[in-house]
């Protein structure tokens, strides 16, 4: 029987008792109790229990017991109360529908895995049958959350005078970062479009166009070597503003995040967020996205151990390296096996080793305690505000390597002590990133963010002479040790842009080939502007407490950039290749 459902499967309550209803959905479970059968009927809104009484309606009962898991059915009947049998774990648990009729709308083969939150199927199987995996409550609620957050972002930005403007998916390849995905042109043989790594150049052009405030929930593509939480295609909340300064961008982004967390999760996050220069983040936390849910800051003790008898420390100091340490309370709780595991973490992250000291009431013990004089110990303890009962962990190496390794050790200690509470929200702005980083392969400075990032004006005099010490007007917003997004104030001066290209050893001719359209536009009155892009996938992952961004993307790729469901990438017909003037060489 055709019909339109009167309610969804999560809607009925005790106030509906006595109502005649029609429900449609999937049979989540079928239970035959002998003379009485029950089907839990599920759709994306919830689950309703349907009762089939053989004595009252033998035809409906006979049909119901033939239903199998994930059949799609239509049921009509009367809402009745469950009384003492109410299931308080679900919103519809106070009622059930006493069935008058049932229609099987479609059947289902035996499932490759059960539709349950505690499914034990391997991820490759779940990705192959992603349309089944998405029926699970856990993934279903993640995708619903994603949809709601997108609407909240739009609602908030509209109140701040932003326009949502789409930018092209087929664009010019400008290889000055990750590899582009290339798209061959049939109409222009031998030429290629690129899929956008971000809408960066287009959103800057929109500022030149006078739109003042732009945003887009934008699809982006990067042909990168993949990691666990990286996808070849991803989504970002892309924002750009004319006449912007960092403080204005901080205020708008903080307001947007506060709005989203409040309305999606019922959580009031505190604003303004803490701000921290990149140099401080590296020195105290060993990374540019520090987890601020706990303290345990790293302390540089290079000067205190420069003359010590422990040559690992003194030689490192003499060579211009760094000796950095953290203080851990309750030293006696840490066994040699525990410390060996932390040593492995340090070496896995590039350090040569990890020194450790336990401070007792009268003496120090540890891997190198015998090499330290009483004066060394006193200087270290004073600098670190350490005393009896503390465990000191120390790494000595080149500055970046020592700090990154100790930063990884700090996070391991935080995990071990239960200090990284997933319910705690610690937001942070990291600012003043290095403008450039050194490209070993190309033997030249390259842009840390992108070549349109503005340098800090005070550093302009050293742009050519000492580019690696130039700071950028760049900023990242961090949550619980994860980068939510990053952006910068852009260069709007043609002269400064030319100097930045020169510092990166990009010739005028090369810049013209790659970015000529943008450089041309900047000759017609570009306003000062800046913006930010926040990773939507990563943001939803953190909001949902999901272990991976794949769990918040409807149809994700594997870590090898494959789609197991559609079996892509795949071969194409020779005729298609001929149309594109492409030949495959094996």
Residue pairs with C-beta under 8 A, 6 or more apart in sequence:
1 74
1 101
1 103
3 22
3 74
3 76
4 22
5 22
5 23
5 24
5 74
6 19
6 20
6 21
6 22
6 23
7 16
7 21
7 22
7 23
8 23
8 25
8 43
8 44
8 45
8 46
9 23
9 25
9 41
9 42
9 43
9 45
9 46
9 47
9 48
9 92
10 43
10 45
10 46
10 47
10 48
10 91
10 92
11 45
11 46
11 92
12 19
12 21
12 48
12 79
12 92
12 95
12 97
13 91
13 92
13 94
13 95
14 81
14 94
14 95
16 79
16 95
17 79
17 80
17 81
17 95
18 78
18 79
19 78
19 79
20 76
20 77
20 78
21 76
21 77
21 78
21 79
21 97
22 74
22 75
22 76
23 41
23 48
23 50
23 74
23 75
23 97
24 43
24 72
24 73
24 74
24 75
24 105
25 41
25 42
25 43
25 48
25 72
25 73
26 41
26 42
26 43
26 70
26 71
26 72
26 73
26 115
26 135
27 39
27 40
27 41
27 42
27 67
27 68
27 69
27 70
27 71
27 72
27 73
28 39
28 40
28 41
28 42
28 47
28 69
28 70
28 115
29 38
29 39
29 40
29 69
30 37
30 38
30 39
30 64
30 65
30 67
30 68
30 69
31 37
31 38
31 39
32 65
35 53
35 54
35 55
36 51
36 52
36 53
36 54
36 61
37 51
37 52
37 54
37 61
37 64
37 65
38 49
38 50
38 51
38 52
38 96
39 49
39 50
39 52
39 64
39 67
39 73
39 75
40 47
40 48
40 49
40 50
41 47
41 48
41 49
41 50
41 73
41 75
42 135
44 140
44 144
46 90
46 91
46 92
47 90
47 92
48 92
48 95
48 96
48 97
49 82
49 87
49 92
49 93
49 96
49 97
50 64
50 75
50 77
50 96
50 97
50 99
50 102
51 80
51 96
51 97
51 98
51 99
52 60
52 61
52 64
52 65
52 99
52 102
53 61
53 98
54 61
54 62
56 98
57 99
57 100
57 101
60 99
60 100
60 101
60 102
63 102
63 104
64 99
64 102
67 73
67 102
67 104
68 107
68 108
69 108
69 111
69 114
69 115
70 108
70 111
70 115
70 132
70 135
71 104
71 106
71 107
71 108
72 104
72 105
72 106
72 108
73 102
73 103
73 104
73 105
74 102
74 103
74 105
75 97
75 99
75 101
75 102
75 103
76 99
76 100
76 101
77 97
77 98
77 99
77 100
77 101
78 97
78 98
78 100
79 95
79 96
79 97
79 98
80 95
80 96
80 97
80 98
81 94
81 95
82 93
82 94
82 95
82 96
86 93
86 94
87 93
111 132
112 121
112 125
112 128
112 129
112 132
113 119
113 120
113 121
113 125
113 126
113 129
113 132
114 121
115 132
115 135
115 136
116 136
117 136
117 137
117 138
119 126
119 133
119 136
123 550
124 558
124 564
126 132
126 133
127 133
127 550
127 556
127 558
127 563
127 564
127 565
128 564
128 565
129 565
130 554
130 555
130 564
130 565
131 565
133 139
134 140
134 143
134 554
138 551
139 551
141 544
142 540
142 544
142 546
142 551
142 552
143 552
143 554
145 264
145 540
145 543
145 544
145 552
146 536
146 540
146 552
148 264
149 260
149 264
149 536
149 539
149 540
149 543
150 217
150 536
152 259
152 260
152 263
152 264
153 215
153 217
153 237
153 256
153 260
154 164
154 217
155 259
156 255
156 256
156 259
156 260
157 164
157 213
157 215
157 239
157 256
160 213
160 252
160 255
161 212
161 213
162 213
162 214
162 215
162 239
163 211
163 213
163 214
163 215
164 214
164 215
164 216
164 217
165 206
165 211
165 214
165 215
165 216
166 216
167 196
167 199
167 202
167 203
167 206
167 216
167 218
168 196
168 202
169 195
169 196
169 219
170 183
170 193
170 194
170 195
171 193
171 194
171 195
171 196
171 201
171 202
172 193
172 194
172 517
173 180
173 182
173 192
173 193
173 194
174 180
174 194
174 201
174 514
174 515
175 514
176 446
176 447
176 450
176 451
176 506
176 514
177 197
177 222
177 447
177 450
178 197
178 222
178 223
178 224
179 222
179 223
179 224
180 194
180 195
180 197
180 221
180 222
180 223
181 194
181 195
181 221
181 222
181 223
181 232
182 192
182 193
182 194
182 195
183 192
183 193
183 194
183 195
184 191
184 192
184 580
184 581
184 582
185 191
185 192
185 193
185 580
186 579
186 580
186 581
189 580
189 581
190 581
195 221
196 202
196 218
196 219
196 220
196 221
197 220
197 221
197 222
198 218
198 220
198 236
198 238
198 533
199 216
199 218
199 220
199 238
200 450
200 452
201 452
201 515
201 517
201 518
203 214
203 216
203 238
203 240
203 531
204 240
204 452
204 490
204 518
204 521
204 526
204 529
205 517
205 518
205 521
206 214
206 240
207 214
207 240
207 241
207 242
207 526
207 527
207 529
208 521
208 522
208 524
208 525
208 526
208 527
210 242
211 242
212 241
212 242
212 243
213 240
213 241
213 242
214 238
214 239
214 240
214 241
214 531
215 237
215 238
215 239
215 240
216 238
217 235
217 236
217 237
217 238
217 536
218 235
218 236
218 237
218 238
218 533
219 233
219 234
219 235
220 233
220 234
220 235
220 236
221 232
221 233
222 232
222 234
223 232
224 230
224 232
226 232
226 557
226 559
226 560
226 561
227 559
228 548
228 559
229 538
229 541
229 548
229 549
231 537
231 549
231 550
231 553
231 556
231 557
232 557
232 561
233 557
234 535
234 536
234 537
234 549
235 535
235 536
235 537
236 485
236 533
236 534
236 535
236 536
237 485
237 533
237 534
237 536
237 539
238 531
238 533
239 249
239 252
239 253
239 487
239 531
239 532
239 533
239 534
240 529
240 530
240 531
241 248
241 249
241 252
241 529
241 530
241 531
242 527
242 528
242 529
243 527
243 528
243 529
244 489
244 528
244 529
244 530
244 531
245 489
245 530
246 431
246 473
246 475
246 489
246 530
249 475
249 487
249 530
249 531
249 532
250 272
250 273
250 275
250 429
250 475
251 272
253 477
253 485
253 532
253 534
254 271
254 272
254 273
254 427
255 271
257 269
257 427
257 477
257 484
258 268
258 269
258 271
260 543
261 267
261 268
261 269
261 425
261 543
262 268
262 269
264 543
265 543
267 425
269 425
269 427
270 427
273 427
273 428
273 429
273 477
274 292
274 427
274 428
274 429
275 428
275 429
275 431
276 290
276 428
276 429
276 430
276 431
277 430
277 431
277 432
278 288
278 430
278 431
278 432
278 433
278 434
278 471
279 432
281 287
281 288
281 289
281 290
281 430
282 288
282 400
282 403
283 298
283 300
283 324
283 403
284 290
284 297
284 298
285 291
285 297
285 298
285 407
285 410
286 298
286 324
286 403
286 404
286 405
286 406
286 407
286 408
286 410
287 403
287 404
287 407
287 481
288 430
288 433
288 476
288 483
289 430
289 476
289 478
289 481
289 482
289 483
290 407
290 428
290 430
290 478
290 481
291 411
291 414
291 420
291 426
291 480
291 481
292 426
292 428
292 478
292 480
292 481
293 414
293 419
293 420
293 421
293 424
293 426
293 480
293 481
294 414
294 417
294 419
294 420
296 326
296 327
296 328
296 410
296 413
296 414
296 419
297 326
298 324
298 325
298 326
298 403
298 406
298 407
298 410
299 324
299 325
299 326
299 327
299 383
299 384
300 322
300 323
300 324
301 323
301 324
301 325
301 379
301 380
301 383
301 384
301 394
302 316
302 317
302 321
302 322
302 323
302 324
303 317
304 376
304 379
304 380
304 383
305 313
305 314
305 317
305 323
305 372
305 376
305 379
305 380
306 313
306 314
306 317
306 318
307 314
308 314
308 371
308 372
308 373
308 376
309 371
309 372
309 373
309 376
310 355
310 368
310 371
310 372
310 376
311 371
312 352
312 353
312 355
312 368
312 396
313 323
313 355
313 394
313 396
316 322
316 323
316 396
316 397
316 402
317 323
317 396
321 396
321 397
321 398
321 399
321 402
322 396
322 397
322 398
322 399
322 402
322 403
323 394
323 395
323 396
323 402
324 394
324 395
324 396
324 402
324 403
324 406
325 380
325 384
325 392
325 393
325 394
325 395
325 406
326 392
326 393
326 406
326 409
326 410
326 413
327 384
327 385
327 386
327 390
327 391
327 392
328 334
328 390
328 391
328 392
328 393
328 413
328 417
329 389
329 390
329 391
330 389
330 391
331 358
331 359
331 389
331 390
331 391
332 358
332 389
334 358
334 391
338 416
339 354
339 356
339 393
341 412
342 354
342 356
342 393
342 409
342 412
342 413
343 353
343 354
343 356
345 354
345 405
345 408
345 409
345 412
346 353
346 354
346 395
346 405
346 406
346 408
346 409
347 353
347 354
347 405
348 408
349 404
349 405
349 407
349 408
349 409
350 397
350 401
350 404
350 405
351 395
351 397
351 401
351 402
351 405
351 406
352 396
352 397
353 395
354 393
354 394
354 395
354 405
354 409
355 366
355 367
355 368
355 393
355 394
355 395
355 396
356 366
356 367
356 391
356 392
356 393
356 394
357 364
357 365
357 366
357 367
357 368
357 369
357 372
357 391
357 392
357 394
358 364
358 365
358 366
358 390
358 391
358 392
359 381
359 386
359 387
359 388
359 389
359 390
359 391
359 392
360 388
361 388
363 369
364 372
364 377
366 392
372 380
380 386
380 392
381 387
384 390
384 392
386 392
393 406
393 409
393 413
395 402
395 405
395 406
395 409
396 402
397 405
411 420
411 481
414 420
420 480
420 481
422 480
422 545
424 480
425 479
425 480
426 479
426 480
427 477
427 478
427 479
428 477
428 478
428 479
429 475
429 476
429 477
429 478
430 475
430 476
430 478
431 474
431 475
432 456
432 471
432 472
432 473
432 474
433 448
433 449
433 471
433 472
433 474
433 475
433 476
434 448
434 468
434 469
434 470
434 471
434 472
435 447
435 448
435 453
435 455
435 456
435 459
435 467
435 470
435 471
435 472
435 474
435 500
436 445
436 446
436 447
436 448
436 467
436 468
436 470
436 503
436 504
437 445
437 446
437 448
437 468
438 444
438 445
438 446
438 468
439 445
439 446
444 504
444 505
445 467
445 468
445 503
445 504
445 505
446 504
447 453
447 500
447 504
448 472
448 474
449 472
449 474
449 486
449 488
450 488
451 497
451 500
451 501
451 504
451 506
451 515
452 488
452 490
452 491
452 497
452 518
453 472
453 473
453 474
453 488
453 489
453 490
453 491
454 472
454 473
454 488
454 489
454 490
454 491
454 492
454 496
454 530
455 463
455 470
455 471
455 472
455 473
455 496
455 500
456 470
456 471
456 472
456 473
459 469
459 470
459 471
460 496
460 499
462 469
462 470
463 470
463 499
463 500
463 503
464 499
464 502
464 503
467 503
470 503
472 488
473 488
473 489
473 530
474 486
474 487
474 488
474 489
475 486
475 487
475 488
475 532
476 483
476 484
476 485
476 486
477 483
477 484
477 485
477 486
477 532
477 534
478 484
479 542
480 542
482 538
482 542
483 535
483 538
484 534
484 535
484 538
484 539
484 542
485 532
485 533
485 534
485 535
486 532
486 533
487 530
487 531
487 532
487 533
488 530
488 531
489 528
489 529
489 530
490 529
490 530
490 531
491 497
491 500
492 522
492 526
492 527
492 528
492 529
494 519
494 522
494 523
497 519
497 522
498 508
498 511
501 507
501 508
501 511
506 514
511 519
512 519
537 549
537 552
537 553
538 549
540 546
540 549
540 552
541 548
541 549
541 551
541 552
544 551
544 552
546 552
549 556
550 556
555 563
555 565
557 563
558 564
561 569
562 568
562 569
577 583
577 584
